[in-house]
Amino acid sequence: MKNPHFTPLDAAAIEAGLRSAAADPDRMSSDEISLALAHKVPDMARGFAICTTYGAIGIPPGRMADKLARAVTVALQCELLAATKRAEFAKGAHHGC
């Protein structure tokens, strides 16, 4: 049974999406993500601050810091995978898919 809410993307739509994502200046580079995963995220276990326009939220060492570090790890791993896929696509490795 087909899902009436699902519309498959054609190759042109996928390419356009990847092209616009690659031009996003707010996106972290693969090197920045790798550095964060190797050094910054593990350091979060010692406690850290989340800075917002309203001020900082202090996260002490312990259970909450560990949970947030795991969540950041997953998010960064997903971004790194997406960056790798974008780089492969940009090099023509998509083979028309």
C-alpha positions as a Markdown table, in Angstrom:
| # | Residue | x | y | z |
|---|---|---|---|---|
| 1 | Met | 0.0 | 0.0 | 0.0 |
| 2 | Lys | 1.4 | 3.4 | -1.0 |
| 3 | Asn | 1.7 | 6.2 | 1.5 |
| 4 | Pro | -0.4 | 9.1 | 0.2 |
| 5 | His | 1.8 | 11.6 | 2.2 |
| 6 | Phe | 5.1 | 10.4 | 0.6 |
| 7 | Thr | 6.3 | 12.0 | -2.6 |
| 8 | Pro | 9.6 | 10.6 | -3.9 |
| 9 | Leu | 12.1 | 13.1 | -5.0 |
| 10 | Asp | 13.6 | 13.1 | -8.5 |
| 11 | Ala | 17.3 | 13.4 | -9.1 |
| 12 | Ala | 17.0 | 17.1 | -9.9 |
| 13 | Ala | 15.3 | 17.9 | -6.6 |
| 14 | Ile | 17.9 | 15.9 | -4.7 |
| 15 | Glu | 20.7 | 17.7 | -6.5 |
| 16 | Ala | 19.2 | 21.1 | -5.9 |
| 17 | Gly | 18.8 | 20.3 | -2.2 |
| 18 | Leu | 22.4 | 19.1 | -1.8 |
| 19 | Arg | 23.6 | 22.2 | -3.7 |
| 20 | Ser | 21.8 | 24.6 | -1.4 |
| 21 | Ala | 22.9 | 22.7 | 1.6 |
| 22 | Ala | 26.5 | 22.9 | 0.5 |
| 23 | Ala | 26.2 | 26.7 | 0.2 |
| 24 | Asp | 24.9 | 27.1 | 3.8 |
| 25 | Pro | 27.5 | 29.3 | 5.7 |
| 26 | Asp | 26.1 | 28.1 | 9.0 |
| 27 | Arg | 27.0 | 24.5 | 8.4 |
| 28 | Met | 30.0 | 23.1 | 10.2 |
| 29 | Ser | 32.8 | 21.7 | 8.0 |
| 30 | Ser | 33.8 | 18.0 | 8.3 |
| 31 | Asp | 37.0 | 19.1 | 10.0 |
| 32 | Glu | 35.1 | 21.1 | 12.6 |
| 33 | Ile | 32.8 | 18.2 | 13.3 |
| 34 | Ser | 35.7 | 15.8 | 13.6 |
| 35 | Leu | 37.4 | 18.1 | 16.0 |
| 36 | Ala | 34.3 | 18.5 | 18.1 |
| 37 | Leu | 33.7 | 14.7 | 18.2 |
| 38 | Ala | 37.4 | 14.0 | 19.1 |
| 39 | His | 37.9 | 16.7 | 21.7 |
| 40 | Lys | 35.1 | 19.1 | 22.5 |
| 41 | Val | 32.2 | 16.6 | 23.1 |
| 42 | Pro | 34.3 | 14.3 | 25.4 |
| 43 | Asp | 35.3 | 17.5 | 27.4 |
| 44 | Met | 31.6 | 18.2 | 28.0 |
| 45 | Ala | 31.6 | 15.5 | 30.8 |
| 46 | Arg | 33.5 | 18.1 | 32.9 |
| 47 | Gly | 30.5 | 20.5 | 32.7 |
| 48 | Phe | 29.8 | 23.2 | 30.2 |
| 49 | Ala | 27.6 | 26.2 | 29.4 |
| 50 | Ile | 25.0 | 26.6 | 26.7 |
| 51 | Cys | 25.0 | 30.3 | 25.7 |
| 52 | Thr | 21.9 | 31.9 | 24.4 |
| 53 | Thr | 20.9 | 35.5 | 23.8 |
| 54 | Tyr | 19.1 | 35.4 | 27.2 |
| 55 | Gly | 22.3 | 34.2 | 29.0 |
| 56 | Ala | 24.1 | 31.0 | 29.8 |
| 57 | Ile | 22.7 | 27.8 | 31.1 |
| 58 | Gly | 25.3 | 26.1 | 33.3 |
| 59 | Ile | 25.4 | 22.3 | 32.9 |
| 60 | Pro | 27.4 | 20.7 | 35.8 |
| 61 | Pro | 29.4 | 17.5 | 35.5 |
| 62 | Gly | 27.3 | 14.4 | 35.9 |
| 63 | Arg | 24.2 | 12.7 | 34.5 |
| 64 | Met | 22.8 | 15.7 | 32.6 |
| 65 | Ala | 26.2 | 16.6 | 31.0 |
| 66 | Asp | 26.6 | 13.0 | 30.0 |
| 67 | Lys | 23.1 | 12.8 | 28.4 |
| 68 | Leu | 23.7 | 16.1 | 26.5 |
| 69 | Ala | 27.1 | 14.9 | 25.3 |
| 70 | Arg | 25.5 | 11.7 | 23.9 |
| 71 | Ala | 22.8 | 13.7 | 22.2 |
| 72 | Val | 25.5 | 16.1 | 20.7 |
| 73 | Thr | 27.5 | 13.1 | 19.6 |
| 74 | Val | 24.6 | 11.6 | 17.7 |
| 75 | Ala | 23.7 | 15.0 | 16.1 |
| 76 | Leu | 27.3 | 15.6 | 15.0 |
| 77 | Gln | 27.7 | 12.0 | 13.7 |
| 78 | Cys | 24.6 | 12.6 | 11.5 |
| 79 | Glu | 26.0 | 15.9 | 10.3 |
| 80 | Leu | 29.4 | 14.3 | 9.5 |
| 81 | Leu | 27.6 | 11.5 | 7.5 |
| 82 | Ala | 25.6 | 14.2 | 5.6 |
| 83 | Ala | 28.7 | 16.2 | 4.9 |
| 84 | Thr | 30.4 | 13.1 | 3.6 |
| 85 | Lys | 27.4 | 12.3 | 1.3 |
| 86 | Arg | 27.4 | 15.9 | 0.1 |
| 87 | Ala | 31.1 | 15.7 | -0.7 |
| 88 | Glu | 30.6 | 12.5 | -2.6 |
| 89 | Phe | 27.7 | 14.0 | -4.5 |
| 90 | Ala | 29.7 | 17.1 | -5.4 |
| 91 | Lys | 32.5 | 14.9 | -6.8 |
| 92 | Gly | 29.9 | 13.1 | -9.1 |
| 93 | Ala | 29.7 | 9.9 | -7.0 |
| 94 | His | 25.9 | 10.0 | -7.1 |
| 95 | His | 25.8 | 8.2 | -10.5 |
| 96 | Gly | 22.4 | 9.7 | -11.4 |
| 97 | Cys | 20.6 | 8.4 | -8.2 |
